[in-house]
Amino acid sequence: MFPTTHVTLRSLSVASKCVVLLPRGGRLSHPGVGVYSHRTLATKRIKAVKLNEEERKSKLKPLLQEAKWSMVDGRDAIKKTFTFTDFNQAWGWMNQVALAGEKIDHHPEWFNVYNRVEVTWSTHDCSGLSLKDIKMATFCDKTHKTS
């Protein structure tokens, strides 16, 4: 049997208890892995890193030039407005984006009026644009084309 200890995990205002399973000797061989809750392996959250110059040229520039995203004045963030047939289509698309963002723990700033959705991406952890923003902006474009 593994030795165990109880810890409390806090996520914003939500707190939950889980059991940490420790291998023989009572220490984790890999410090970021080892928390089990409801049979799910949890890992340590890794802070996002701002895009470097090469990533800005190779990944951000095509979004700005070809996909019509634009930089937000006064911030290291990108924005774009998407238009849909009606509110239901806009809301369905927002659900797709929300679910994809939840998978990578990244969420948009957005504003919706009827068939129009304004989306802004920036990573709060690094106070600017990260690869998560590029990934989610690309996802927004792909799913908008199929909506």
Rosetta silent file (secondary structure, phi, psi, omega in degrees, C-alpha in Angstrom):
SEQUENCE: MFPTTHVTLRSLSVASKCVVLLPRGGRLSHPGVGVYSHRTLATKRIKAVKLNEEERKSKLKPLLQEAKWSMVDGRDAIKKTFTFTDFNQAWGWMNQVALAGEKIDHHPEWFNVYNRVEVTWSTHDCSGLSLKDIKMATFCDKTHKTS
SCORE:     score description
SCORE:     0.000 S_00000001
   1 L     0.000  139.650  178.397    0.000    0.000    0.000 S_00000001
   2 L   -79.309  142.625  169.990    1.226    3.491   -0.820 S_00000001
   3 L   -67.118  147.940 -179.189    1.559    6.069    1.947 S_00000001
   4 E  -128.482  161.009  171.864   -0.960    8.870    1.408 S_00000001
   5 E  -144.377  150.396  179.272   -1.459   12.445    2.416 S_00000001
   6 E   -99.129  136.750  177.288   -4.451   14.720    1.999 S_00000001
   7 E  -132.064  160.106  174.827   -4.079   18.070    0.276 S_00000001
   8 E  -111.249  126.652  177.312   -6.468   20.825   -0.694 S_00000001
   9 E   -98.845  133.472  178.812   -6.388   22.065   -4.281 S_00000001
  10 E  -116.422  131.296  176.775   -7.583   25.580   -4.918 S_00000001
  11 E  -132.920  105.218 -172.847   -8.756   26.809   -8.309 S_00000001
  12 L    53.446 -115.391 -178.730  -10.048   30.383   -8.170 S_00000001
  13 L   -99.356    2.723 -177.156  -12.824   30.132   -5.584 S_00000001
  14 E   -97.097  129.265  176.066  -13.263   26.357   -5.831 S_00000001
  15 E  -120.102  137.813  176.957  -11.484   24.141   -3.314 S_00000001
  16 E  -140.304  149.008  178.646  -11.453   20.361   -3.468 S_00000001
  17 E   -98.055  145.816  175.524   -9.722   17.682   -1.459 S_00000001
  18 E  -145.767  170.578  179.667   -7.835   14.830   -3.041 S_00000001
  19 E  -107.420  132.719  175.591   -5.452   12.099   -1.997 S_00000001
  20 E   -98.396  122.525  177.525   -1.808   12.171   -3.037 S_00000001
  21 E   -91.173  122.739 -178.576   -0.368    8.695   -3.565 S_00000001
  22 L  -107.038  138.084  177.379    3.283    8.576   -2.651 S_00000001
  23 L   -72.046  177.572  178.275    5.666    5.835   -3.812 S_00000001
  24 L   -51.788  140.534 -178.145    7.914    3.914   -1.412 S_00000001
  25 L    90.985  -12.239  174.489   10.000    6.286    0.615 S_00000001
  26 L    76.750   12.994  179.945    7.223    8.865    0.631 S_00000001
  27 L  -125.426  150.562  176.940    8.676   11.093   -2.111 S_00000001
  28 L   -85.083  134.270  178.302    7.701   11.772   -5.707 S_00000001
  29 L   -74.665  -27.994  177.058   10.341   10.905   -8.278 S_00000001
  30 L  -122.559  111.494 -170.913    8.960   13.586  -10.617 S_00000001
  31 L   -62.165  -19.619 -178.281    7.868   16.667   -8.665 S_00000001
  32 L   -91.901   -4.697 -174.526    5.159   17.715  -11.131 S_00000001
  33 E  -125.505  144.877  172.927    3.291   14.418  -11.250 S_00000001
  34 E   141.197   -5.957  179.616    1.530   12.357   -8.654 S_00000001
  35 E   -89.597  122.932  179.800   -1.743   13.924   -7.572 S_00000001
  36 E  -114.819  130.702  175.870   -4.690   11.604   -8.197 S_00000001
  37 E  -140.485  119.062 -178.796   -8.277   12.717   -7.838 S_00000001
  38 L    53.521   44.730  177.921  -11.123   10.539   -9.051 S_00000001
  39 L    65.515   17.873  179.313   -8.650    8.411  -11.064 S_00000001
  40 E  -109.174  129.592  177.209   -7.341   11.443  -12.956 S_00000001
  41 E   -78.469  126.213  178.159   -3.645   12.216  -13.066 S_00000001
  42 E  -107.839  143.970  177.316   -3.006   15.875  -12.317 S_00000001
  43 E  -121.210  160.148  178.759    0.182   17.684  -13.240 S_00000001
  44 L   -65.117  135.416  179.685    1.716   20.897  -12.039 S_00000001
  45 L   -71.466  129.345 -179.207    0.501   23.895  -14.063 S_00000001
  46 L  -100.338  129.338 -178.690    3.296   25.306  -16.190 S_00000001
  47 L   -67.737  135.820  178.564    3.363   29.059  -16.686 S_00000001
  48 L   -69.416  153.801 -179.300    2.999   30.199  -20.302 S_00000001
  49 L  -116.325  139.726  177.509    5.885   32.035  -21.960 S_00000001
  50 E   -60.201  148.732  175.282    5.584   35.098  -24.201 S_00000001
  51 L   -59.831  137.232  174.126    6.176   34.602  -27.908 S_00000001
  52 L   -87.578  177.992 -176.261    9.785   35.247  -28.909 S_00000001
  53 H   -61.250  -41.109  179.445   10.746   37.182  -32.045 S_00000001
  54 H   -63.629  -42.907  178.746   11.012   34.048  -34.209 S_00000001
  55 H   -66.052  -35.083  177.473    7.561   32.850  -33.097 S_00000001
  56 H   -64.839  -38.824  179.316    6.127   36.306  -33.774 S_00000001
  57 H   -72.800  -44.934 -173.089    7.478   36.168  -37.341 S_00000001
  58 H   -84.518  -28.622 -174.764    6.568   32.566  -38.103 S_00000001
  59 H  -114.485  -39.947 -178.368    3.273   32.166  -36.213 S_00000001
  60 H   -79.355  -43.616 -176.725    1.793   35.580  -35.353 S_00000001
  61 H   -54.927  -44.850  177.350    2.541   37.410  -38.607 S_00000001
  62 H   -61.405  -34.922  177.322    0.420   35.021  -40.768 S_00000001
  63 H   -64.951  -39.072 -178.691   -2.538   35.514  -38.412 S_00000001
  64 H   -73.612  -40.442 -175.143   -2.231   39.286  -38.739 S_00000001
  65 H   -86.537  -45.883 -173.607   -1.678   39.375  -42.505 S_00000001
  66 L   -93.396  -38.339 -174.623   -3.634   36.419  -43.881 S_00000001
  67 L   -95.736    0.285  174.194   -6.299   35.683  -41.269 S_00000001
  68 L    66.091   27.736  168.988   -7.098   39.353  -40.562 S_00000001
  69 L   -76.960  157.491  177.900   -6.450   39.327  -36.817 S_00000001
  70 E  -134.424  154.820  177.729   -5.266   42.690  -35.471 S_00000001
  71 E   -74.784  146.272  177.076   -3.179   43.836  -32.537 S_00000001
  72 L   -86.332  130.881  179.143   -5.016   45.462  -29.618 S_00000001
  73 L   -60.012  130.246  175.243   -3.928   49.051  -28.967 S_00000001
  74 L    78.388    4.930 -179.415   -1.863   49.360  -25.791 S_00000001
  75 L  -141.759  156.379  171.691   -1.667   45.591  -25.145 S_00000001
  76 L   -91.127   77.862 -175.787    0.195   42.546  -26.378 S_00000001
  77 L  -149.976  158.085  176.198   -3.052   40.914  -27.554 S_00000001
  78 E  -120.157  152.547 -179.355   -4.858   40.052  -30.791 S_00000001
  79 E  -142.319  158.687  177.160   -8.519   40.517  -31.693 S_00000001
  80 E  -160.711  148.626  175.986  -10.955   39.663  -34.455 S_00000001
  81 E  -107.362  130.242  179.113  -14.690   39.973  -35.124 S_00000001
  82 E  -111.891  137.679  179.250  -16.584   36.941  -36.434 S_00000001
  83 E  -117.593  138.970 -177.172  -20.012   37.186  -38.083 S_00000001
  84 L  -125.090  173.438  179.788  -22.548   34.359  -38.255 S_00000001
  85 L   -64.880  -43.297 -178.006  -25.966   33.770  -39.803 S_00000001
  86 L  -155.567 -178.098 -178.381  -27.811   34.218  -36.520 S_00000001
  87 H   -62.578  -42.300 -178.501  -27.470   34.130  -32.741 S_00000001
  88 H   -60.192  -40.853  178.617  -27.764   30.331  -32.501 S_00000001
  89 H   -67.212  -41.694  178.193  -24.859   29.823  -34.881 S_00000001
  90 H   -61.864  -45.822 -178.394  -22.760   32.404  -32.996 S_00000001
  91 H   -65.369  -40.114  177.452  -23.568   30.800  -29.642 S_00000001
  92 H   -61.501  -41.621  178.129  -22.781   27.300  -30.953 S_00000001
  93 H   -64.891  -41.931  178.363  -19.399   28.512  -32.200 S_00000001
  94 H   -60.640  -38.045  176.765  -18.691   30.161  -28.843 S_00000001
  95 H   -62.259  -42.680  178.125  -19.401   26.820  -27.147 S_00000001
  96 H   -60.008  -45.924 -179.469  -16.874   25.078  -29.425 S_00000001
  97 H   -64.745  -43.033 -179.996  -14.231   27.693  -28.609 S_00000001
  98 H   -60.892  -43.690 -179.760  -15.002   27.545  -24.877 S_00000001
  99 H   -66.363  -40.496  177.511  -14.638   23.747  -24.783 S_00000001
 100 H   -65.995  -41.509  178.263  -11.355   23.837  -26.722 S_00000001
 101 H   -63.702  -38.538  179.271  -10.036   26.593  -24.455 S_00000001
 102 H   -61.904  -35.761 -179.566  -10.986   24.626  -21.357 S_00000001
 103 H   -63.358  -32.418 -179.923   -8.889   21.678  -22.559 S_00000001
 104 L  -109.707   14.352  178.939   -5.738   23.801  -22.567 S_00000001
 105 L    55.220   50.849  179.948   -6.773   26.028  -19.639 S_00000001
 106 L  -143.302  129.950 -170.809   -7.029   29.132  -21.814 S_00000001
 107 L  -131.335  142.330 -176.205  -10.076   31.346  -22.127 S_00000001
 108 L   -82.642  162.751  161.915  -10.954   34.276  -24.397 S_00000001
 109 E   -97.546  127.282  179.791  -12.128   37.754  -23.695 S_00000001
 110 E  -149.812  162.629 -177.147  -15.195   38.111  -25.882 S_00000001
 111 E  -140.089  129.609 -176.625  -18.294   40.135  -26.580 S_00000001
 112 E  -124.844  129.293  169.451  -21.411   38.856  -28.371 S_00000001
 113 E  -132.516  117.735 -179.505  -24.313   40.772  -29.898 S_00000001
 114 L    47.239 -102.330 -174.657  -26.787   38.718  -31.938 S_00000001
 115 L  -103.608   11.283 -175.551  -24.741   37.237  -34.826 S_00000001
 116 E  -119.889  135.525  178.170  -21.428   38.968  -34.103 S_00000001
 117 E  -129.492  121.912  174.376  -18.667   37.827  -31.721 S_00000001
 118 E   -98.380  125.535 -176.593  -15.576   39.921  -30.936 S_00000001
 119 E  -118.879  136.083  173.858  -12.728   37.774  -29.593 S_00000001
 120 E  -125.078  132.771  176.752   -9.500   38.900  -27.905 S_00000001
 121 E  -117.578  131.269  172.360   -6.649   36.538  -27.059 S_00000001
 122 L  -161.779  153.118 -177.897   -3.832   37.278  -24.619 S_00000001
 123 E  -105.898  117.296 -177.014   -2.212   35.200  -21.885 S_00000001
 124 H   -67.295  -34.521 -178.978   -2.475   36.666  -18.403 S_00000001
 125 H   -56.455  -36.921 -176.971    0.279   34.396  -16.991 S_00000001
 126 H  -113.041    6.823  179.241    2.927   36.054  -19.166 S_00000001
 127 L    55.089   45.272  178.555    1.183   39.422  -19.704 S_00000001
 128 E   172.309 -163.120 -177.568    1.155   39.044  -23.466 S_00000001
 129 L   -80.869  136.601  176.863    0.847   36.696  -26.404 S_00000001
 130 E  -129.554  177.570  177.672    1.833   33.046  -26.024 S_00000001
 131 H   -63.124  -26.152  175.662    1.574   29.930  -28.167 S_00000001
 132 H   -61.563  -38.724  179.458   -1.802   29.261  -26.510 S_00000001
 133 H   -66.148  -41.402  178.214   -3.139   32.438  -28.142 S_00000001
 134 H   -62.451  -46.765 -179.529   -1.859   31.363  -31.557 S_00000001
 135 H   -59.988  -45.455 -176.785   -3.403   27.918  -31.128 S_00000001
 136 H   -73.757  -34.921  176.214   -6.786   29.301  -30.063 S_00000001
 137 H   -64.303  -41.688  177.102   -6.881   32.026  -32.746 S_00000001
 138 H   -63.609  -40.966  176.994   -6.191   29.356  -35.367 S_00000001
 139 H   -62.167  -42.153  177.743   -8.926   27.185  -33.840 S_00000001
 140 H   -57.348  -47.161 -179.673  -11.347   30.135  -34.016 S_00000001
 141 H   -62.896  -46.460 -178.215  -10.633   30.589  -37.722 S_00000001
 142 H   -62.721  -45.396 -177.430  -10.958   26.880  -38.559 S_00000001
 143 H   -73.612  -27.250  176.969  -14.221   26.398  -36.684 S_00000001
 144 H   -67.109  -38.434  179.836  -15.693   29.633  -38.071 S_00000001
 145 H   -64.888  -29.446 -178.213  -15.168   28.362  -41.618 S_00000001
 146 H   -95.282   -2.525 -178.795  -17.097   25.177  -40.825 S_00000001
 147 L   -77.272    0.000    0.000  -19.950   26.891  -38.926 S_00000001
